[in-house]
Amino acid sequence: MSTLTWRYRGGVAARAVAAIGGGYVLTAIASALIAVALPLPRADAVTLATLLSFVVYTCVILWVFATTSALRAWIGVVAASGVLGALLWIAGSMS
């Protein structure tokens, strides 16, 4: 196989790992942040955050495969996870 074929397949594999693994991490952090931030009773906040996690995960997967490169997808997923993780840490330390 040619180098271009391996590069393409590597890019698709990197995007798949970013979408599956990175999307899972990003969705888990976002769900926790939503559950903490909502001014609802705990059970209702967790239920709503869990339901919204399906939307978040789907959007992350779509975005990862819509970007121009696998590197940009990884940077976006890691950066968003870092920002949301920092917000979650701040929200947790305030309560």
Protein Blocks (a to p, Z undefined) as FASTA:
>chain_A
ZZklmmmmmmmmmmmmmmmmmmmmmmmmmmmmmmmmpccdfklmmmmmmmmmmmmmmmmm
mmmmmpmbfklmmmmmmmmmmmmmmmmmmmmmmZZ
